[in-house]
Amino acid sequence: MVNFAKAISLALAAIPLAQATVYFQETFDSDKIPSRWIQSESKDDFGKFKISAGKFHADAKASRGLQTSQDAKFYSISAALDKEFDNKDKDLVLQFTAKFEQNIDCGGGYIKLLPKMDPKKFNGETPYSIMFGPDICGHDKKIHAILNYKDKNHLIKKTIAPGSDQLTHQYTFILKPDQTFKILLDGEEKESGSITDEWDLLPPKKIKDPSASKPADWVDDAEIADPTDKKPKGWDDIPATIVDPEAEKPEDWDDEMDGEWEAPKISNPEFKGEWKAKQIPNPEYKGPWVHPEIDNPEYKEDAEIYHYTNAHVGFDLWQVKSGTIFDNIIVTDSIAEAEKFGKKTWADLKEKEQSAKDKLDEKERKEAEEKAEKEKKEREAEEAASKKDEKVADDAEEIEHEEL
């Protein structure tokens, strides 16, 4: 008798599973910038990147990354994917880490995913598919998520807060064939939904009917003045101000010199202002007029907005204060692969990094206290020496005076 459960199990095992593909992966573990990273030559004064694990780190080697090194500079560097990534019918996952070790005040920390291009000409005008990552300038802090559609860049409509302290944070952007997305910060979902809802990629489905207009006799006043309401007699006879009854002519007032004295005026407590008839419901009121809508002839559904063909990753940004470390970049069609990579390169190291940061903070705190104490003692010594010099001078002056 056939064991159907076993037969089905064997049949399923025989079906080839979709293989995850990693199109790019970078951890900057060597002490030099890998040769595949090409510095743009579109300007001759771009800031220079260097390899560094930073002032504090979880591991001297594993924490190495690509660090900006010059203040107030544009930066532009890119690398080719291991192979071209056509994400049709596939998930697209772009993930990297950024560490604002310099306690950044103003600057970008985002990455770009780009189609084929000349890396030596890479700059801010180079067309890209996706720009993703933190951007900070003063109180304006957000995670950029920009999608290119029909040669136009579209910024996500919602503001998503980035990791803006001095620790390493992991940024993940997931784009799926059903045109949904997820944005993760440190592995936690911060935003998700449909790209057609969260980006203004397509024209609106409906538009106001250009042939329609509000009828001339449309009544949109909900209330009217009561025609039976009458202004009380004497209403307009009440002045807005009256002479202050408590005012008195100053005793030193001279009519010949100062002119005739007039008592100051004050607001009249009996004054009620301009009379207005009370309001009653308008029997002709039709409610607010709503402009009728029609189908937008320019709207056309597109089930492949998500679809890109990419060949490069790159950093093209401006920083006022340098020191940001970029690391642990992966471009893949597998969410699981990105999660596994992120666990190894970031999650498993974050506690050690926090510990290293705490130790550095304590060291710097003690050094600051010691410096302040040293400066205090130096000031006290200077003040004591100054007082001693003053006393010597006073004593000399007194002796000289006695001799005279």
Summary of the structure (lengths in Angstrom):
residues: 404
radius of gyration: 37.3
end to end distance: 136.2
largest distance: 136.2
contacts: 1066
relative contact order: 0.20
helix: 23%
strand: 31%
